[in-house]
Amino acid sequence: MARGILFIAGNGPAPERIAEIVQKDDVICAADGGLDTALACGIHPRFVVGDMDSLADRRVLEDLPPEAVMVYPEDKDKTDTEIGIAQLRQLNCCPIIIIGGGEGRLDHTLGLIKCFEKEQPPDMWYTAREIIRPLLCSAEIKANPGAPVSVYPLGTGPWRIESRGLHWEIDKVNWNAGAMSLSNRFRNGRVFFEVKAGRFLLILCNRPSSYQSGIVRRSKLAKVSRRPCLS
């Protein structure tokens, strides 16, 4: 099963970082202005979708095969990003990784976050500054000591999660009262999360010096000391 990469408009990682993320056999889709980012990195998407209102120059579409360009009206019920995700889902791509979308319009940012509340959310989202991923089950995240990380509840509760390896462990956070773990940090080289109820959004710093890799796996976590987290 091939991975799906969706380029979207907005600030994304540096080209050399994108070269590390994208693999040879990935299925590449660009949503609207995400085509500019992909082409700037020498990457030619298999599909381009959207209303094309954020492309720097629509003439670049003329260089693509007609069957690769799917133009939608500006007035529509789904965002270009949602259309791109759906296109990759139709091709049975897994995981689905979003590249771009950083430092753009706030309403678009909130719309992207809403994508992670859906039944089949994207698996990873890379902006110029952040790596965003949902936490749906157990996860082991590796990073350098002191690397920043924030955890937010997603969707509707109840929420319950345990951690081991954060500077402020989050076992007793009252998520139902609107709390969040903002600007927490890695205590050592890895953090274990165990989601007991609900789903969460994890935001890490997109710097090679901070973030190494993320592995989702089931695990039984040992009890840890419980110090209040930032909220």
VONUKE-694133 format. One record per residue: residue number from 1; x, y, z of N, C-alpha, C in turn; chain; residue in three letters. Coordinates in steps of 0.001 Angstrom, whole numbers. Atoms other than C-alpha are relative to their C-alpha. Layout:
<atoms>
ATOM    nr      n.xx      n.yy      n.zz     ca.xx     ca.yy     ca.zz      c.xx      c.yy      c.zz   kette   rest
ATOM   NUM         X         Y         Z         X         Y         Z         X         Y         Z       A    ALA
...
</atoms>
This chain:
<atoms>
ATOM    nr      n.xx      n.yy      n.zz     ca.xx     ca.yy     ca.zz      c.xx      c.yy      c.zz   kette   rest
ATOM     1       846     -1190         0         0         0         0       886      1245         0       A    MET
ATOM     2      -851     -1174       145      1515      3304     -1096      -380      1099       983       A    ALA
ATOM     3       263     -1186      -805      1845      6360      1083      -571      1087      -896       A    ARG
ATOM     4       544     -1134       726       -94      9445        44       571      1292       549       A    GLY
ATOM     5      -548     -1293      -386      1551     12875       110      -871      1083      -608       A    ILE
ATOM     6       841     -1088       477      -660     15959      -145       694      1327       261       A    LEU
ATOM     7      -558     -1337      -113       981     19320      -836     -1145      1005        11       A    PHE
ATOM     8      1037     -1022       -80     -1182     22272       215       645      1377        61       A    ILE
ATOM     9      -516     -1368       -18      -813     26053        12       389       401      1425       A    ALA
ATOM    10      -466      -436     -1311      1016     27764      2856      1421      -465       236       A    GLY
ATOM    11     -1405       296      -264      4470     27557      4374       214     -1458       380       A    ASN
ATOM    12      -366      1369      -302      5994     24111      4379      1460       -93       392       A    GLY
ATOM    13     -1411       177      -362      9342     22640      5360       924       467     -1125       A    PRO
ATOM    14     -1005      -337      1001     12528     23625      3556       121     -1136     -1012       A    ALA
ATOM    15      -101      1041      1036     13155     21756       278       817     -1211       424       A    PRO
ATOM    16      -807      1147      -421     15873     19610      1833      -732      -864      1010       A    GLU
ATOM    17       816       777      -953     13470     18583      4603     -1077      -764      -748       A    ARG
ATOM    18      1013       688       807     10776     17765      2036       620     -1204      -702       A    ILE
ATOM    19      -686      1112       667     13320     15600       211       180     -1181       949       A    ALA
ATOM    20      -108      1085      -987     13723     13606      3439     -1351      -671       241       A    GLU
ATOM    21      1339       527      -291      9957     13185      3861      -543      -824     -1153       A    ILE
ATOM    22       594       649      1175      8918     12231       316       862     -1173      -449       A    VAL
ATOM    23      -691      1210       435      9817      8711      -838      -343      -321     -1447       A    GLN
ATOM    24        84       290      1433     10179      7261     -4306     -1367      -484      -432       A    LYS
ATOM    25      1249       632       426      6939      5262     -4400     -1248       688       534       A    ASP
ATOM    26      1162      -722      -524      4672      7847     -2755      -917       455     -1138       A    ASP
ATOM    27       968      -594       916      1478      8921     -4518      -126      1469       379       A    VAL
ATOM    28       -51     -1430      -295      1741     12703     -4764     -1233       690      -567       A    ILE
ATOM    29      1132      -820       406     -1289     14980     -4889       263      1423       484       A    CYS
ATOM    30      -128     -1403      -407     -1262     18785     -4808     -1383       618        37       A    ALA
ATOM    31      1264      -718      -118     -4181     20860     -3588       276      1470      -267       A    ALA
ATOM    32       -91     -1418       352     -4315     24234     -5344      1446       498        98       A    ASP
ATOM    33     -1317      -606       -92     -1303     26367     -4323      1086      -931       488       A    GLY
ATOM    34     -1005       984      -369       429     23272     -2971       818      -449     -1197       A    GLY
ATOM    35      -743       338      1208      1429     22679     -6580      1258       851      -117       A    LEU
ATOM    36     -1182      -867        54      3804     25664     -6369      1118      -551       882       A    ASP
ATOM    37     -1007       550      -915      5567     24109     -3374       620     -1258      -568       A    THR
ATOM    38      -510      1251       550      5856     20703     -5016       949       254     -1164       A    ALA
ATOM    39      -831      -258      1176      7211     22061     -8304      1309       687       374       A    LEU
ATOM    40     -1223      -674      -450      9701     24279     -6459      1026      -992       541       A    ALA
ATOM    41      -882      1048      -520     11123     21089     -4964       332     -1037     -1069       A    CYS
ATOM    42      -246       953      1071     11260     19337     -8343      -894     -1221        59       A    GLY
ATOM    43       930      1114      -157      8306     17114     -7444     -1223       242      -883       A    ILE
ATOM    44      1124      -132       917      5614     16523    -10080     -1142      -893       491       A    HIS
ATOM    45      1109       785      -556      2297     15448     -8522      -705      -842     -1062       A    PRO
ATOM    46       829       840       872       181     12694     -9988     -1338       665      -265       A    ARG
ATOM    47      1282      -696       117     -2949     14793     -9374       125      1397       578       A    PHE
ATOM    48       169     -1334      -564     -3777     18443     -8782     -1495       243       133       A    VAL
ATOM    49      1430      -203      -242     -7145     19286     -7219      -226      1380       604       A    VAL
ATOM    50       367     -1251      -643     -8968     22429     -6094      -543      1026      -962       A    GLY
ATOM    51       544     -1066       849    -10343     25707     -7363      1102       852      -636       A    ASP
ATOM    52     -1190      -618       606     -6812     26901     -8253        73      1509       220       A    MET
ATOM    53       -14     -1450      -229     -7343     30356     -6744      1267       479       692       A    ASP
ATOM    54     -1217      -425      -703     -4046     30360     -4825      1272      -353      -762       A    SER
ATOM    55     -1185       255       818     -1711     29247     -7628       657      1323      -380       A    LEU
ATOM    56      -703     -1209       402       965     31811     -8389      -228       300     -1480       A    ALA
ATOM    57       212      -161      1439       439     31232    -12120      -722     -1241      -520       A    ASP
ATOM    58       802      1140       445     -2332     29024    -13473       529      -631     -1278       A    ARG
ATOM    59      -544       563      1227      -357     28496    -16659       824     -1255       238       A    ARG
ATOM    60      -752      1231      -283      1655     25787    -14875      -868     -1230      -215       A    VAL
ATOM    61       905      1133       212     -1437     23593    -15235        65      -501     -1439       A    LEU
ATOM    62       -66       388      1398      -910     23577    -18995      1098     -1021      -262       A    GLU
ATOM    63     -1094       948       164      2242     21502    -18517      -340     -1373       553       A    ASP
ATOM    64       416      1269      -590       305     18718    -16782      -981      -702      -917       A    LEU
ATOM    65      1000       717       798     -1718     15955    -18456     -1406       428       420       A    PRO
ATOM    66      1356      -453      -358     -5396     17018    -18610      -673      -880      1044       A    PRO
ATOM    67       652       907      -953     -6480     13921    -16695       553       138      1413       A    GLU
ATOM    68      -594      -177     -1322     -4201     14936    -13809      -524      1235       713       A    ALA
ATOM    69       481     -1262      -568     -5936     18284    -13222     -1506       -77       240       A    VAL
ATOM    70      1407        83      -387     -9248     18267    -11352      -420      1344       591       A    MET
ATOM    71       372     -1343      -412    -10696     21780    -11157     -1396        -5       614       A    VAL
ATOM    72      1272       -87      -719    -13490     22482     -8659      -425      1466        93       A    TYR
ATOM    73       465     -1386      -160    -15662     25594     -8251       462       589      1328       A    PRO
ATOM    74      -385      -663     -1251    -14735     28166     -5622     -1056      -203      1080       A    GLU
ATOM    75      1084       213      -965    -18143     27750     -3949      -281     -1490        97       A    ASP
ATOM    76       143      1444      -178    -18100     24216     -2585       -47      -313      1486       A    LYS
ATOM    77       175       384     -1397    -18769     22313       628      1288      -508       644       A    ASP
ATOM    78     -1248       528      -537    -15258     20859      1015      1154       918      -373       A    LYS
ATOM    79     -1203      -761       314    -11902     22581      1194       841      -776     -1006       A    THR
ATOM    80      -902       670       932     -9209     21848     -1366       782     -1114       698       A    ASP
ATOM    81      -723      1023      -756     -7332     19952      1345      -861     -1247       198       A    THR
ATOM    82       894      1146      -180    -10346     17740      2087      -176      -773     -1304       A    GLU
ATOM    83       132       666      1298    -10734     17027     -1632      1255      -816      -298       A    ILE
ATOM    84     -1243       723       220     -7064     16053     -1846       111     -1242       858       A    GLY
ATOM    85       -22      1169      -887     -7334     13753      1159      -931     -1083      -536       A    ILE
ATOM    86       965       965       545    -10434     12108      -353       553      -684     -1246       A    ALA
ATOM    87      -586       581      1208     -8599     11589     -3649      1030     -1069       362       A    GLN
ATOM    88      -996       980      -427     -5739      9803     -1884      -654     -1193       681       A    LEU
ATOM    89       728      1109      -617     -8224      7745       145      -583      -927     -1066       A    ARG
ATOM    90       564       812      1081     -9867      6590     -3094      1044      -923      -608       A    GLN
ATOM    91     -1092       823       519     -6474      5253     -4145       576      -922      1073       A    LEU
ATOM    92      -402       871     -1113     -6187      3394      -812      1390       328       536       A    ASN
ATOM    93     -1308      -408      -515     -3122      5382       205       -14       -11      1526       A    CYS
ATOM    94      -132        32     -1458     -1932      4887      3764      1486      -157       335       A    CYS
ATOM    95       638     -1150      -659      -547      6755      5596      -164      1173      -970       A    PRO
ATOM    96       153     -1235       764     -1564     10194      4335       713      1123       746       A    ILE
ATOM    97      -850     -1021      -595       905     13000      4973      -247      1329      -708       A    ILE
ATOM    98       225     -1337       544       178     16715      4484      1275       820       140       A    ILE
ATOM    99     -1168      -879       -14      2958     19145      3585      -448      1404      -379       A    ILE
ATOM   100       373     -1391       266      2421     22926      3804     -1036       481       993       A    GLY
ATOM   101      1087      -498      -832      -335     25033      5314       409       807      1210       A    GLY
ATOM   102      -432      -752     -1167      1796     26895      7839      -147      1499      -164       A    GLY
ATOM   103        26     -1462       -72      1338     30540      8859      -951       622     -1021       A    GLU
ATOM   104       981      -538       926     -1690     31043      6646     -1182       614       731       A    GLY
ATOM   105      1210      -559      -603     -5218     32279      7301      -461      -849      1174       A    ARG
ATOM   106       413       705     -1206     -6527     31389     10734     -1175      -921      -275       A    LEU
ATOM   107      1154       859       260     -9837     30058      9383       419     -1260      -738       A    ASP
ATOM   108      -487      1184       690     -7955     27718      7056       748      -931       958       A    HIS
ATOM   109      -717       816      -990     -5721     26574      9928      -982      -789       861       A    THR
ATOM   110      1006       687      -807     -8773     25761     12046      -688     -1085      -809       A    LEU
ATOM   111       588      1015       857    -10274     23918      9090       894     -1213      -133       A    GLY
ATOM   112      -943      1115        83     -7132     21811      8786       -13      -817      1290       A    LEU
ATOM   113        55       721     -1279     -7247     20962     12493     -1258      -847        82       A    ILE
ATOM   114      1247       761         0    -10861     19868     12024       139     -1310      -769       A    LYS
ATOM   115      -218      1246       752     -9606     17278      9513       455     -1134       914       A    CYS
ATOM   116      -506      1018      -916     -7962     15485     12428     -1087      -508       946       A    PHE
ATOM   117      1107       475      -820    -11332     15119     14160      -901      -962      -765       A    GLU
ATOM   118       825       882       816    -12782     13095     11310       326     -1455       286       A    LYS
ATOM   119      -145      1434      -283    -13158      9313     11374      1338      -531      -514       A    GLU
ATOM   120     -1287       416       551    -10106      8817      9126       878      1245      -178       A    GLN
ATOM   121      -797     -1229        89     -7751     11704      9891      1296      -232      -761       A    PRO
ATOM   122     -1361       138       542     -4460     12416      8116       923      -550      1083       A    PRO
ATOM   123      -916       610      -960     -1520     10676      9738      1100       945       463       A    ASP
ATOM   124     -1058      -938      -353       947     13563      9744      -187      1273      -802       A    MET
ATOM   125        83     -1296       675      1083     17255      8852      1274       760       311       A    TRP
ATOM   126     -1243      -743      -132      4354     19092      8240      -190      1430      -487       A    TYR
ATOM   127       -60     -1401       412      4449     22897      8217      1472       432        69       A    THR
ATOM   128     -1373      -480       -88      7544     25093      8159       553      -148      1415       A    ALA
ATOM   129      -467        -5     -1384      7687     25069     11960      -462     -1182       835       A    ARG
ATOM   130       600      1027      -854      5552     22185     13223      -107     -1346      -709       A    GLU
ATOM   131       438      1329       428      4944     18490     12906     -1232      -313       833       A    ILE
ATOM   132      1270       220      -689      1317     17742     13770      -478     -1406      -331       A    ILE
ATOM   133       503      1356       223      -129     14275     14236     -1063      -332      1027       A    ARG
ATOM   134      1008       407      -977     -3165     12710     15864       534     -1106       891       A    PRO
ATOM   135      -259      1108      -910     -2869     10460     18871     -1312      -732       190       A    LEU
ATOM   136      1225       784       -78     -5509      7742     18560       162     -1216       894       A    LEU
ATOM   137      -272      1173      -840     -3836      4931     20488      1371       208       633       A    CYS
ATOM   138     -1315      -129      -617      -452      4207     22046      1011       518     -1013       A    SER
ATOM   139     -1032      -517       886      2532      6032     20612      1290       191       766       A    ALA
ATOM   140     -1329      -278      -527      6249      6220     21242       614      1050      -902       A    GLU
ATOM   141      -563     -1095       756      7771      9518     20124      1422       241       471       A    ILE
ATOM   142     -1401      -229      -333     11515     10040     19986       392      1437      -330       A    LYS
ATOM   143      -486     -1363       217     13147     13448     20317      1167       240       935       A    ALA
ATOM   144     -1102      -354      -884     16117     15122     21883      -534       559      1313       A    ASN
ATOM   145       436      -553     -1279     15860     16026     25579      -226      1503       -99       A    PRO
ATOM   146       332     -1409        14     14191     19394     26028      -787       447     -1210       A    GLY
ATOM   147       769      -378      1189     12424     19340     22653     -1432       340       394       A    ALA
ATOM   148      1360      -410      -385      9057     21169     22876     -1060      -905      -604       A    PRO
ATOM   149      1139       778       480      5750     19331     22528     -1251       515       705       A    VAL
ATOM   150      1285      -396      -580      2120     20336     23063     -1037     -1058      -326       A    SER
ATOM   151      1046      1005       165      -903     18077     23493     -1354       667       206       A    VAL
ATOM   152      1336      -595       -55     -4508     19133     22807     -1053     -1095      -157       A    TYR
ATOM   153      1097       940       240     -7782     17192     23113      -691       325     -1316       A    PRO
ATOM   154       695      -166      1277     -9614     16651     19820     -1438      -488       107       A    LEU
ATOM   155      1377       463        73    -13323     16338     19120      -718       116      1327       A    GLY
ATOM   156       777        26     -1239    -15724     15477     21918       568     -1031       958       A    THR
ATOM   157      -521       888     -1034    -14718     13837     25196      -927     -1164       258       A    GLY
ATOM   158     -1047      -291      -977    -14346     12239     27506      1391      -323      -544       A    PRO
ATOM   159     -1378       229       392    -10561     12321     27181       800      -506      1201       A    TRP
ATOM   160      -914       462     -1051     -7958     10430     29152      1241      -559      -665       A    ARG
ATOM   161     -1263       430       589     -4303      9874     28360      1058       -51      1088       A    ILE
ATOM   162     -1129       101      -919     -1190      8792     30255      1286       188      -789       A    GLU
ATOM   163     -1282      -213       652      2394      9697     29473      1135      -455       894       A    SER
ATOM   164     -1226       266      -749      5897      8710     30491      1164       581      -792       A    ARG
ATOM   165     -1148      -588       661      8884     10849     29619      -132      1486      -264       A    GLY
ATOM   166       161     -1447       140      7446     14384     29606       544       702      1250       A    LEU
ATOM   167      -427      -784     -1166      8785     17121     31867     -1157       128       977       A    HIS
ATOM   168      1213         2      -806      5202     17493     33129      -903     -1114      -532       A    TRP
ATOM   169       842      1107       449      3342     14177     32888     -1465       441       -11       A    GLU
ATOM   170      1349      -519       261      -261     14539     31739     -1106      -956       468       A    ILE
ATOM   171       975      1010      -428     -2000     11642     33497     -1238       592       671       A    ASP
ATOM   172      1109      -535      -790     -4178     13850     35720      -541      1332      -527       A    LYS
ATOM   173       517     -1242       571     -4941     16734     33378     -1508      -103      -178       A    VAL
ATOM   174      1454       -18       149     -8628     17689     33430      -348       565     -1382       A    ASN
ATOM   175       266      -416      1365     -9124     17834     29674     -1441       474      -177       A    TRP
ATOM   176      1414      -345       130    -12905     18051     30092      -294      1428       478       A    ASN
ATOM   177       174     -1372      -465    -12425     21439     31778       706       988      -921       A    ALA
ATOM   178      -639      -882       967    -10653     22847     28719      1498       120       153       A    GLY
ATOM   179     -1448       -68      -195     -7072     22155     29836       733      -482     -1243       A    ALA
ATOM   180      -877       468      1061     -4203     21565     27429      1411       -80       555       A    MET
ATOM   181     -1407        62      -383      -534     20667     27726       773       843      -998       A    SER
ATOM   182      -618      -961       900      1075     23725     26172      1477       200       353       A    LEU
ATOM   183     -1446      -193      -195      4858     24031     25721       565      -930      1058       A    SER
ATOM   184      -636      1050      -795      5605     20816     27542      1323      -332      -687       A    ASN
ATOM   185     -1242       364       668      8933     19186     26720       435     -1412       366       A    ARG
ATOM   186      -528      1342      -215     10721     15875     26425      1019        34      1134       A    PHE
ATOM   187      -941        71     -1106     12533     14895     29603      1258      -749      -419       A    ARG
ATOM   188     -1121       803       480     14726     12270     27947      -127      -156     -1517       A    ASN
ATOM   189        -7       173      1441     15034     10846     24451     -1275      -537      -597       A    GLY
ATOM   190      1232       535       545     11526      9439     24123     -1143       204       985       A    ARG
ATOM   191      1205      -112      -824      7964      9783     25383      -977     -1089      -441       A    VAL
ATOM   192      1049       987       260      5326      7054     25650     -1347       623       342       A    PHE
ATOM   193      1364      -436      -241      1664      8002     25317      -924     -1210       -51       A    PHE
ATOM   194      1027      1038         1     -1239      5710     26171     -1364       689        40       A    GLU
ATOM   195      1322      -625        81     -4628      7008     24995     -1028      -961       592       A    VAL
ATOM   196      1014       811      -672     -7349      5677     27301     -1401       316      -501       A    LYS
ATOM   197      1316      -416       498    -10298      7643     25906       167      1248      -842       A    ALA
ATOM   198       -53     -1164       861    -10911     10194     23163      1195       -29      -933       A    GLY
ATOM   199     -1165      -143       871     -8306     11444     20724       653      1344       256       A    ARG
ATOM   200      -799     -1177      -320     -5575     14047     20927       807       429     -1220       A    PHE
ATOM   201      -852      -544      1041     -3442     16269     18715      1352       317       619       A    LEU
ATOM   202     -1364      -188      -477       308     16287     19168       709       976      -930       A    LEU
ATOM   203      -706      -995       794      2345     19301     18002      1450        50       462       A    ILE
ATOM   204     -1423        17      -279      6123     19034     17798       691      1053      -838       A    LEU
ATOM   205      -779      -984       736      8823     21375     16576       650      -662     -1202       A    CYS
ATOM   206      -544       567      1226      9853     20737     12962      1442       466      -205       A    ASN
ATOM   207     -1426      -257       138     13593     20983     13503       732     -1312       174       A    ARG
ATOM   208      -739      1258      -150     16011     18086     12944       641      -142      1365       A    PRO
ATOM   209      -638        61     -1313     17640     19015     16247      -982      -361      1103       A    SER
ATOM   210      1014       261     -1022     14334     18465     18062      -671     -1345      -170       A    SER
ATOM   211       884      1128       246     12362     15700     16403       731     -1063      -789       A    TYR
ATOM   212      -668      1093       687     13687     12294     15375      -998      -843      -794       A    GLN
ATOM   213       962       843       709     10797      9949     14558     -1168      -303       915       A    SER
ATOM   214      1170       359      -784      7369      8828     15675      -469     -1391      -364       A    GLY
ATOM   215       426      1369       255      6242      5240     16040     -1286      -246       763       A    ILE
ATOM   216      1259       319      -664      2648      4245     16774        -8     -1487       304       A    VAL
ATOM   217        58      1417      -342      2338       987     18657      -803      -160      1281       A    ARG
ATOM   218       687       304     -1240       298      -636     21385      1029      -303      1066       A    ARG
ATOM   219      -947       276     -1075      2038      -771     24764      -716       102      1334       A    SER
ATOM   220       490      -108     -1370      1389     -1204     28465       995       858       756       A    LYS
ATOM   221      -894      -951      -624      2818      1739     30312        61      -207      1503       A    LEU
ATOM   222      -170        64     -1442      4254      1634     33782      -518      1287       617       A    ALA
ATOM   223       442     -1199      -709      2949      4052     36385      1173       968       137       A    LYS
ATOM   224     -1057     -1008       -97      4912      7302     36498      -407      1042      1019       A    VAL
ATOM   225       319     -1099      -908      5172     10258     38810      -921       968      -683       A    SER
ATOM   226      1028      -848       580      2320     12699     38270       177      1437       477       A    ARG
ATOM   227      -167     -1419      -303      3334     16329     38237      -922       785      -913       A    ARG
ATOM   228       951      -749       829       806     18893     36975       668       538     -1251       A    PRO
ATOM   229      -529      -567      1229      1266     19943     33368      -461      1434      -152       A    CYS
ATOM   230       422     -1362       279       955     23450     31991     -1381       -17      -598       A    LEU
ATOM   231      1352       -44       559     -2607     24400     31174      -434      1445      -199       A    SER
</atoms>
